[in-house]
């Protein structure tokens, strides 16, 4: 009689060696912006992706809270002097 297969969830895991080799330049709560410009976003989680080179950001878009996963290389930190209010 065959042994039943274990049920596993299809989840992505971050490689601990990649994450350790490339430390994330952003901490949770840091304010960032795309290097090409745009709205300010807050880092919610990171590092993510297979190589640990992405972070999850949250931002407001027309009064709706949005979440996205973006590559670290596309982001730049925003200081409080850069925010216009």
Secondary structure, 3 states (H helix, E strand, C coil): CCCCCCCCCCCCCCCHHHHHHCCCCCCCCCEEEECCCCCCEEEEEEEECCCCCEEEEEEEECCEEEEEEEEHHHEEECCHHHCCC
